[in-house]
Structures are given as structure tokens and as C-alpha cells.
Amino acid sequence: MYKVNDVVVYGCSKVCFIKKIGTPDFMSKPQNYYWLQPVGDTTTMLYVKTEHEDKMRSILTKGQADELMRELPEMEEMYDSSNKVRDREYIQVMKSRDCGEWLKMWKGITVEKMRKEQDGKSLNASDESNLKRVQDCISSEFSAVFQTTKDKIVSKMRHSLGAELISL
């Protein structure tokens, strides 16, 4: 069970502070909820039943995030040649809330995007959407961990692939 002031990832992209645990005033029957406030958004409050804490996980530590960033250049790319297989795989990856898998997915789509751009082509709409979604999930969490902007995180991720992308 999480505690008040813990920082968690809810769903796949909401980095939140646990502000309170209890029954919201608007509930008719007493049931405990986590009151989650997204980082950087003081106007929104999310209410998650404590029995649904499987939809949350603790935010990465700085050490874990550093390790994942160091591993990124050598990580396996996740990009199946079949659109249908790839879309199903990506749905599962996003549901997993596993940052390592998110990075493999991001790397696979990013490398494919660079390959296509060299040939004067672009990604299909599904890949573009998946890239945006996974990049947002990663950058949201890493920006909270490293206390920096999402743009700086994305830049750092791209930079870590620099030599690999140049050789395409």
C-alpha cells in the first residue's frame, strides 16, 4: 500500500503525488481512494480505489533511470515488420508500465523513423501515434525523476542513440 506524499505513475503516463488516502466527500458509501495529483497540475485530482493500486507503480529512482539511459544504446529495438503484430505488441507494452520495455519500443520506432526519413518516407499514422504516446510516458517520468523538462529528456534519449542513428 502506498502512502501520502509517495510519487507514483498512474496508468502509463500520469506521474502523480498521493495527496490523500480516504473517502472523497462526493462518494455515497465509504470506500478508500488514493487522491492523486498529477505533477505540474494543481487543478486536477484523480481518484483511484485503493483496491486498484495495480494500475499504479512507484516512480523510478534516479539510479534506475540512469541505468536505463546508459543501457539505451545497446537495448534491443522493438519493431516487428507486421503492422498488426506490432500494434498488438505495443498495446501490451504500454499496459505493462515497464519503462525498460517502453524504451525498447521508443527505440524501435525512432530507428525505423530515421530509416524511413533517409528514404524520403515517413512512418504510418499508427507508428507516429505510438511514438508520441510512448515518448510522452518516458519523458513524463524521467523529467520528474531528473527534475528537468520533457524536451531535455527526449533530447538526451536521442543523443544516446546518436552514433547508431548516424550509421543508418
VENLINJO-V524851 format. One record per pair of residues at least 24 apart in sequence whose C-alpha atoms are under 7 Angstrom apart, sorted by the first residue. I is the first residue (numbers start at 1). J is the second residue. D is the distance in whole Angstrom. If there is no record, write none. Layout:
I:J:D  I:J:D
This chain:
7:58:6  7:59:6  8:56:6  8:57:5  8:58:4  8:59:5  9:56:5  9:57:5  9:58:6  9:59:6  10:55:6  10:56:4  10:57:7  11:55:6  11:56:6  12:94:6  12:95:7  12:97:6  12:137:6  13:136:7  13:137:4  13:140:7  14:38:6  15:39:6  15:140:7  15:141:6  59:141:7  60:145:7  61:145:7  62:145:6  62:146:7  65:142:7  68:100:7  72:160:7  73:160:6  73:161:5  75:104:6  76:104:6  77:104:5  77:105:7  77:107:6  77:108:4  78:104:5  78:105:5  78:108:5  79:105:7  79:108:5  79:109:6  99:138:7  102:134:6  106:131:6  106:134:6  106:135:6  111:165:7  115:168:7
